[in-house]
Amino acid sequence: MFLNKLRQLDGNSAGVTMPKDDLRLEGLIDENGELVESHHVHIQRVDDGQWTLELVEGIDTQLK
């Protein structure tokens, strides 16, 4: 089992690392490991110790 580290980002939020191989499979990063473009993810707490993570497409056009 691969474990991801929870990290303090600032005074109001924390973040979790994601394996670049998984991000590459989704087409979110390029062959150099850099983000292809800006992406948004919906994170929802579903139960004690459980969250879902869903990539949201087209959010930039929805906000305009």
C-alpha positions in Angstrom: 0.0 0.0 0.0 1.3 3.4 -1.0 0.7 6.1 1.6 0.3 9.8 0.8 1.4 12.5 3.2 -1.0 15.2 4.5 0.8 18.5 4.6 0.1 22.0 6.1 -0.3 24.5 3.2 -1.2 27.6 5.1 -3.2 28.7 8.1 -6.5 27.6 6.6 -5.8 24.5 4.6 -3.8 21.3 4.2 -3.0 19.2 1.1 -2.2 15.7 0.2 0.3 14.5 -2.3 -0.8 12.4 -5.3 1.5 10.0 -7.3 2.6 11.6 -10.5 2.2 8.3 -12.4 -1.5 8.4 -11.6 -1.8 12.1 -12.6 0.1 11.2 -15.9 -2.4 8.5 -16.6 -5.2 11.1 -16.3 -3.4 13.4 -18.7 -3.0 16.1 -16.0 0.8 16.3 -16.2 3.3 16.1 -19.1 6.3 13.8 -19.6 8.4 16.2 -17.5 6.0 15.9 -14.5 4.6 19.4 -14.9 0.9 20.3 -14.8 -0.5 20.6 -18.3 -2.9 23.4 -17.3 -4.9 24.5 -14.3 -7.3 21.9 -12.9 -10.1 21.9 -10.3 -11.0 19.0 -8.1 -14.1 18.5 -5.9 -13.2 16.9 -2.6 -16.1 15.7 -0.4 -16.0 14.1 3.0 -18.3 11.1 2.9 -17.6 9.4 6.3 -15.1 9.3 9.1 -11.7 9.1 7.5 -13.2 8.9 4.0 -13.2 11.4 1.2 -14.0 11.3 -2.6 -12.0 13.3 -5.1 -13.4 14.1 -8.5 -11.8 16.1 -11.4 -14.1 18.8 -12.5 -13.9 19.6 -16.3 -14.7 23.0 -17.8 -14.9 25.0 -14.6 -13.1 28.0 -16.1 -15.8 28.4 -18.8 -18.6 27.9 -16.2 -17.3 30.8 -14.1 -17.2 33.4 -16.9 
